[in-house]
Amino acid sequence: MDPGLVQNLAVLVLAGFLGFVVISKVPNTLHTPLMSGTNAIHGVVVLAALVVLGLGVEGVFNKVLLVVAIIFGTINVVGGFLVTDRMLAMFKHKPAGGADKEADR
């Protein structure tokens, strides 16, 4: 087995474990803003995948994998912004007057 592959797999496993430990320590009130920001940062991955795809990679499998990464990364970025928008909408003041005011009477 290639020593570089073993080293990369060890880093992947440790990063996954560390990520799980860090996220499990986050209180519920901070989870949504943290994950929204993290998903927005995922845009860097989308940009990097586009650059690598544009530079040209060898092999059909690598190209398909990059396209899948771009699709999932884009879904993650858009979802992060949608969650952030929905979260911020909860804190907006509702307009005074209108149908809501008459329903309270």
C-alpha positions as CSV (number, residue, x, y, z in Angstrom):
1,M,0.0,0.0,0.0
2,D,1.2,3.5,-0.8
3,P,2.5,5.4,2.3
4,G,1.1,8.6,0.9
5,L,-2.4,7.1,0.7
6,V,-2.2,5.8,4.3
7,Q,-1.1,9.2,5.5
8,N,-3.9,11.0,3.6
9,L,-6.5,8.5,4.9
10,A,-5.2,9.1,8.5
11,V,-5.5,12.9,8.0
12,L,-9.1,12.4,6.6
13,V,-10.1,10.3,9.6
14,L,-8.6,12.6,12.2
15,A,-10.2,15.7,10.5
16,G,-13.6,14.0,10.5
17,F,-13.2,13.1,14.2
18,L,-12.0,16.5,15.1
19,G,-14.9,18.1,13.2
20,F,-17.4,15.9,14.9
21,V,-16.0,16.8,18.4
22,V,-16.0,20.5,17.7
23,I,-19.5,20.6,16.3
24,S,-20.9,18.5,19.1
25,K,-19.7,21.1,21.6
26,V,-21.6,23.9,19.9
27,P,-24.8,25.0,21.8
28,N,-28.0,24.8,19.9
29,T,-28.4,28.5,19.8
30,L,-25.2,28.9,17.9
31,H,-25.5,25.9,15.6
32,T,-27.5,27.5,12.8
33,P,-25.3,30.6,12.4
34,L,-22.1,28.6,12.6
35,M,-23.3,26.1,10.0
36,S,-24.6,28.8,7.7
37,G,-21.3,30.5,7.8
38,T,-19.5,27.2,7.2
39,N,-21.7,26.4,4.2
40,A,-21.0,29.8,2.8
41,I,-17.3,29.3,3.1
42,H,-17.8,26.1,1.1
43,G,-17.9,28.4,-1.9
44,V,-14.1,28.2,-1.9
45,V,-14.3,24.5,-2.6
46,V,-16.7,25.2,-5.5
47,L,-14.3,27.8,-6.9
48,A,-11.3,25.5,-6.5
49,A,-13.2,22.6,-8.3
50,L,-14.0,25.0,-11.1
51,V,-10.4,26.1,-11.4
52,V,-9.1,22.5,-11.4
53,L,-11.8,21.5,-14.0
54,G,-10.8,24.5,-16.2
55,L,-7.1,23.7,-16.0
56,G,-7.9,20.2,-17.4
57,V,-7.6,17.0,-15.6
58,E,-6.9,13.6,-17.0
59,G,-9.5,10.8,-16.9
60,V,-13.2,10.7,-17.2
61,F,-13.6,9.6,-13.6
62,N,-11.8,12.7,-12.3
63,K,-13.9,15.0,-14.4
64,V,-17.2,13.3,-13.2
65,L,-16.0,13.5,-9.6
66,L,-15.2,17.3,-10.0
67,V,-18.7,17.9,-11.5
68,V,-20.3,16.1,-8.7
69,A,-18.2,18.1,-6.2
70,I,-19.3,21.3,-7.9
71,I,-23.0,20.3,-7.8
72,F,-22.9,19.3,-4.1
73,G,-20.8,22.3,-3.2
74,T,-23.3,24.7,-4.9
75,I,-26.2,23.1,-3.2
76,N,-24.4,23.5,0.1
77,V,-23.6,27.2,-0.5
78,V,-27.1,28.0,-1.6
79,G,-28.6,26.1,1.3
80,G,-26.3,27.9,3.8
81,F,-27.5,31.3,2.5
82,L,-31.1,30.2,2.6
83,V,-30.8,29.0,6.2
84,T,-29.1,32.3,7.1
85,D,-31.8,34.3,5.4
86,R,-34.5,32.4,7.2
87,M,-32.8,32.7,10.5
88,L,-32.4,36.5,10.1
89,A,-36.0,36.8,9.1
90,M,-37.0,35.5,12.5
91,F,-35.5,38.6,14.1
92,K,-37.1,41.2,11.8
93,H,-39.8,43.4,13.3
94,K,-43.3,42.9,12.0
95,P,-45.0,46.0,10.7
96,A,-47.4,47.7,13.1
97,G,-50.9,47.7,11.9
98,G,-52.6,45.8,9.1
99,A,-54.4,42.4,9.4
100,D,-52.3,41.2,12.3
101,K,-53.4,44.1,14.5
102,E,-57.1,43.4,13.9
103,A,-56.7,39.7,14.5
104,D,-55.5,40.4,18.0
105,R,-58.7,42.2,19.0
